[in-house]
Amino acid sequence: EDEPGRASDISRIAAVSAGAAAAATVWRRAGVRYLRWHSFGGSCPYCTGLSGRIVGMDQPFLSAGDGFQPDGARAPLNPRRAVKHPPAHGKCDCVIAPA
């Protein structure tokens, strides 16, 4: 893959992650106790499988190495870190919201 495209992907992932982490921090301080995962329209099987999942504020949506394989996924998603907010993977188009 070309370096400009890779740099753009990394920048997008970092921006999504930072925004979701900041939102979760604000909601935590406001007293929110639960978060819900939301995907959009034409999402992949991973995002669709996570959509609607509710967790406690300090719980992950996916644990490291979970092996999450929803219907339609060709292989399991094995995150390297606990996924407490988007992105769950490189092409993730999801958001979190208070539940």
ABEGO torsion letter per residue (X at the ends): XBAAAAAAAAAAAAAAAAAAAAAAAAAAAAGBABBBBBBBGABBAAAAAABGBBBBAABBABBBGAGBBBBGBABBBBBABBBABOBABAABABBBBBX
